[in-house]
Amino acid sequence: MKKSEATRLTILQKAFELIYENGYQTTSVDEIIATTQVTKGAFYYHFKTKDEMGLAIIRELMIPNFKNTFIEPFQDSVNPLDTIYNLMYNLLMENEALKVEYGCPASNFTQEMAPWNIDFTKALNELSLQWEKAMIDAIEKGRKNGVIKSSVNAKEVAVFTLSGYWGVRNLGKLENSKSVYLVYLKGLKSYFDSLK
């Protein structure tokens, strides 16, 4: 990796951490520069504006990581409901990068930026739609394989599960506790059991 590429990646990674902890709107370019220890000129060499950097965080960090964490578990899924549940459990209870007090990075970006910036809306929607599609495809496969009732609507299950995940992340952030995650996971398990 070239030095300029490494500098760009460092800026994105440090900016992501600051934004995840403090929010996009309240994180200034000056804070990012101070944390990364790059010059103002180096920052603006890589990004013309803060929003350009924010979009790069979504496209260059979040989307690739999202694919590894949220999409790949469905590749060889035999029972999609178990895969979804295990993924949710891991994300909520075991993933150390996702802090209860800060919520979900994608959800935070959506709440802060989607109403005001169409480019953020499009990039974040791509994340959401990829996850939804992976779930729908896996659920449809499960219906065909007979592990899920044939009457189950795959899109309904995916949207319900996604909205529950984003919602419980916000509740966890409000309570600063994972206890609400356990309530969600118990309800999700009951729901999934009714679909078999």
DRENDO-1510 file (C-alpha; in Angstrom, 1 decimal, always signed):
<recs>
REC; n; res; u; v; w
REC; 1; MET; +0.0; +0.0; +0.0 .
REC; 2; LYS; +1.3; +3.4; -1.0 .
REC; 3; LYS; +1.9; +6.0; +1.7 .
REC; 4; SER; -1.0; +8.2; +0.4 .
REC; 5; GLU; -3.3; +5.2; +0.4 .
REC; 6; ALA; -2.3; +4.4; +4.0 .
REC; 7; THR; -2.9; +8.0; +5.0 .
REC; 8; ARG; -6.3; +8.0; +3.4 .
REC; 9; LEU; -7.2; +4.7; +5.1 .
REC; 10; THR; -6.0; +6.0; +8.5 .
REC; 11; ILE; -8.1; +9.1; +8.1 .
REC; 12; LEU; -11.2; +7.0; +7.3 .
REC; 13; GLN; -10.6; +4.6; +10.2 .
REC; 14; LYS; -10.0; +7.2; +12.8 .
REC; 15; ALA; -12.9; +9.4; +11.5 .
REC; 16; PHE; -15.2; +6.3; +11.7 .
REC; 17; GLU; -14.2; +5.7; +15.3 .
REC; 18; LEU; -14.8; +9.4; +16.2 .
REC; 19; ILE; -18.1; +9.5; +14.4 .
REC; 20; TYR; -19.3; +6.2; +15.9 .
REC; 21; GLU; -18.6; +7.5; +19.4 .
REC; 22; ASN; -19.7; +11.2; +19.0 .
REC; 23; GLY; -22.0; +11.4; +15.9 .
REC; 24; TYR; -21.4; +12.6; +12.4 .
REC; 25; GLN; -22.7; +16.2; +12.9 .
REC; 26; THR; -20.7; +16.8; +16.1 .
REC; 27; THR; -17.4; +15.5; +14.8 .
REC; 28; SER; -15.4; +18.2; +13.2 .
REC; 29; VAL; -12.7; +18.0; +10.5 .
REC; 30; ASP; -10.3; +19.6; +13.0 .
REC; 31; GLU; -11.0; +16.7; +15.5 .
REC; 32; ILE; -10.4; +14.2; +12.8 .
REC; 33; ILE; -7.1; +15.9; +11.8 .
REC; 34; ALA; -6.0; +16.0; +15.4 .
REC; 35; THR; -6.7; +12.4; +16.0 .
REC; 36; THR; -5.1; +11.2; +12.8 .
REC; 37; GLN; -2.1; +13.6; +13.2 .
REC; 38; VAL; -2.2; +14.5; +9.5 .
REC; 39; THR; -2.0; +18.0; +8.2 .
REC; 40; LYS; -5.0; +19.9; +7.1 .
REC; 41; GLY; -3.6; +19.9; +3.6 .
REC; 42; ALA; -3.3; +16.1; +3.7 .
REC; 43; PHE; -6.9; +15.8; +4.8 .
REC; 44; TYR; -8.1; +18.0; +2.0 .
REC; 45; TYR; -5.9; +16.3; -0.5 .
REC; 46; HIS; -7.9; +13.1; +0.1 .
REC; 47; PHE; -11.3; +14.6; +0.7 .
REC; 48; LYS; -12.7; +17.9; -0.6 .
REC; 49; THR; -15.3; +18.0; +2.1 .
REC; 50; LYS; -16.4; +16.3; +5.3 .
REC; 51; ASP; -19.3; +14.8; +3.4 .
REC; 52; GLU; -17.0; +13.3; +0.8 .
REC; 53; MET; -15.1; +11.7; +3.6 .
REC; 54; GLY; -18.3; +10.5; +5.2 .
REC; 55; LEU; -19.4; +8.8; +2.0 .
REC; 56; ALA; -16.0; +7.2; +1.7 .
REC; 57; ILE; -16.4; +5.8; +5.2 .
REC; 58; ILE; -19.7; +4.1; +4.1 .
REC; 59; ARG; -18.4; +2.9; +0.7 .
REC; 60; GLU; -14.8; +1.9; +1.6 .
REC; 61; LEU; -15.1; +0.8; +5.2 .
REC; 62; MET; -18.7; +0.0; +6.1 .
REC; 63; ILE; -19.9; -1.8; +2.9 .
REC; 64; PRO; -16.9; -4.2; +2.6 .
REC; 65; ASN; -17.1; -4.9; +6.4 .
REC; 66; PHE; -20.9; -5.3; +6.1 .
REC; 67; LYS; -20.5; -7.9; +3.4 .
REC; 68; ASN; -18.1; -9.9; +5.5 .
REC; 69; THR; -20.2; -9.7; +8.7 .
REC; 70; PHE; -23.8; -9.5; +7.5 .
REC; 71; ILE; -23.9; -11.2; +4.1 .
REC; 72; GLU; -21.3; -14.0; +4.1 .
REC; 73; PRO; -23.0; -16.0; +6.9 .
REC; 74; PHE; -25.8; -16.7; +4.4 .
REC; 75; GLN; -23.5; -18.2; +1.7 .
REC; 76; ASP; -23.7; -21.8; +2.9 .
REC; 77; SER; -26.7; -21.5; +5.2 .
REC; 78; VAL; -28.6; -24.7; +5.6 .
REC; 79; ASN; -31.2; -23.3; +8.0 .
REC; 80; PRO; -31.6; -19.6; +7.3 .
REC; 81; LEU; -33.6; -18.9; +10.5 .
REC; 82; ASP; -30.8; -20.4; +12.6 .
REC; 83; THR; -28.2; -18.4; +10.6 .
REC; 84; ILE; -30.2; -15.1; +11.1 .
REC; 85; TYR; -30.6; -15.8; +14.8 .
REC; 86; ASN; -27.0; -16.7; +15.3 .
REC; 87; LEU; -25.9; -13.6; +13.4 .
REC; 88; MET; -28.2; -11.4; +15.5 .
REC; 89; TYR; -26.9; -13.0; +18.7 .
REC; 90; ASN; -23.3; -12.5; +17.6 .
REC; 91; LEU; -23.9; -8.8; +16.6 .
REC; 92; LEU; -25.7; -8.0; +19.8 .
REC; 93; MET; -24.0; -10.1; +22.4 .
REC; 94; GLU; -20.5; -11.0; +21.2 .
REC; 95; ASN; -19.2; -8.4; +18.6 .
REC; 96; GLU; -16.8; -6.3; +20.6 .
REC; 97; ALA; -16.5; -3.6; +17.8 .
REC; 98; LEU; -20.2; -2.7; +18.2 .
REC; 99; LYS; -20.7; -1.0; +21.5 .
REC; 100; VAL; -24.1; -0.9; +23.2 .
REC; 101; GLU; -23.7; +2.7; +24.2 .
REC; 102; TYR; -23.1; +3.8; +20.6 .
REC; 103; GLY; -25.7; +1.7; +18.9 .
REC; 104; CYS; -25.4; +0.6; +15.2 .
REC; 105; PRO; -23.1; +2.7; +13.0 .
REC; 106; ALA; -25.3; +2.3; +9.9 .
REC; 107; SER; -28.4; +3.2; +11.9 .
REC; 108; ASN; -26.7; +6.3; +13.4 .
REC; 109; PHE; -25.6; +7.5; +10.0 .
REC; 110; THR; -29.1; +6.9; +8.6 .
REC; 111; GLN; -30.7; +8.9; +11.4 .
REC; 112; GLU; -28.2; +11.8; +11.2 .
REC; 113; MET; -27.7; +12.1; +7.5 .
REC; 114; ALA; -30.4; +10.4; +5.4 .
REC; 115; PRO; -33.0; +13.2; +5.8 .
REC; 116; TRP; -30.4; +15.8; +4.7 .
REC; 117; ASN; -28.1; +14.2; +2.1 .
REC; 118; ILE; -29.4; +12.1; -0.8 .
REC; 119; ASP; -25.9; +10.7; -1.4 .
REC; 120; PHE; -25.8; +9.3; +2.1 .
REC; 121; THR; -29.3; +8.0; +1.7 .
REC; 122; LYS; -28.4; +6.1; -1.5 .
REC; 123; ALA; -25.2; +4.6; +0.1 .
REC; 124; LEU; -26.9; +3.6; +3.3 .
REC; 125; ASN; -29.8; +2.2; +1.4 .
REC; 126; GLU; -27.4; +0.0; -0.5 .
REC; 127; LEU; -26.2; -1.5; +2.8 .
REC; 128; SER; -29.7; -2.2; +4.0 .
REC; 129; LEU; -30.9; -3.6; +0.7 .
REC; 130; GLN; -27.9; -6.0; +0.5 .
REC; 131; TRP; -28.7; -7.4; +3.9 .
REC; 132; GLU; -32.4; -7.6; +3.2 .
REC; 133; LYS; -31.7; -9.4; -0.1 .
REC; 134; ALA; -29.3; -11.9; +1.5 .
REC; 135; MET; -32.0; -12.7; +4.1 .
REC; 136; ILE; -34.8; -13.0; +1.5 .
REC; 137; ASP; -32.7; -15.3; -0.7 .
REC; 138; ALA; -31.8; -17.5; +2.3 .
REC; 139; ILE; -35.4; -17.7; +3.5 .
REC; 140; GLU; -36.7; -18.5; +0.0 .
REC; 141; LYS; -34.1; -21.3; -0.1 .
REC; 142; GLY; -35.3; -22.5; +3.3 .
REC; 143; ARG; -38.9; -22.6; +2.0 .
REC; 144; LYS; -37.8; -24.7; -1.0 .
REC; 145; ASN; -35.8; -27.0; +1.2 .
REC; 146; GLY; -38.7; -27.5; +3.6 .
REC; 147; VAL; -37.1; -26.0; +6.7 .
REC; 148; ILE; -39.5; -23.0; +6.7 .
REC; 149; LYS; -43.2; -23.1; +6.1 .
REC; 150; SER; -44.2; -22.6; +2.5 .
REC; 151; SER; -46.7; -19.9; +3.5 .
REC; 152; VAL; -43.9; -17.6; +4.9 .
REC; 153; ASN; -43.3; -14.3; +3.1 .
REC; 154; ALA; -39.6; -13.9; +3.0 .
REC; 155; LYS; -39.6; -10.1; +2.6 .
REC; 156; GLU; -41.9; -9.7; +5.6 .
REC; 157; VAL; -39.5; -11.8; +7.7 .
REC; 158; ALA; -36.4; -9.9; +6.5 .
REC; 159; VAL; -38.0; -6.4; +7.0 .
REC; 160; PHE; -39.3; -7.4; +10.5 .
REC; 161; THR; -35.9; -8.8; +11.5 .
REC; 162; LEU; -34.0; -5.8; +10.2 .
REC; 163; SER; -36.2; -3.2; +11.7 .
REC; 164; GLY; -36.1; -5.1; +15.0 .
REC; 165; TYR; -32.3; -5.1; +15.0 .
REC; 166; TRP; -32.0; -1.4; +14.2 .
REC; 167; GLY; -34.7; -0.6; +16.8 .
REC; 168; VAL; -33.2; -2.7; +19.6 .
REC; 169; ARG; -29.7; -1.2; +18.9 .
REC; 170; ASN; -31.3; +2.2; +19.7 .
REC; 171; LEU; -33.0; +0.9; +22.8 .
REC; 172; GLY; -29.7; -0.6; +24.0 .
REC; 173; LYS; -28.1; +2.8; +23.4 .
REC; 174; LEU; -30.8; +4.6; +25.4 .
REC; 175; GLU; -30.6; +2.1; +28.3 .
REC; 176; ASN; -26.8; +1.6; +27.9 .
REC; 177; SER; -27.5; -2.1; +28.6 .
REC; 178; LYS; -27.5; -5.3; +26.7 .
REC; 179; SER; -30.5; -6.6; +28.7 .
REC; 180; VAL; -32.9; -5.3; +26.1 .
REC; 181; TYR; -31.0; -7.3; +23.5 .
REC; 182; LEU; -31.8; -10.5; +25.4 .
REC; 183; VAL; -35.5; -9.6; +25.3 .
REC; 184; TYR; -35.3; -9.1; +21.5 .
REC; 185; LEU; -33.4; -12.3; +21.0 .
REC; 186; LYS; -35.9; -14.3; +23.0 .
REC; 187; GLY; -38.8; -12.8; +21.0 .
REC; 188; LEU; -36.9; -13.4; +17.7 .
REC; 189; LYS; -36.4; -17.1; +18.6 .
REC; 190; SER; -40.1; -17.5; +19.4 .
REC; 191; TYR; -41.0; -15.8; +16.1 .
REC; 192; PHE; -38.7; -18.0; +14.1 .
REC; 193; ASP; -39.9; -21.1; +15.8 .
REC; 194; SER; -43.4; -20.3; +14.5 .
REC; 195; LEU; -42.1; -20.2; +11.0 .
REC; 196; LYS; -40.7; -23.7; +10.9 .
</recs>
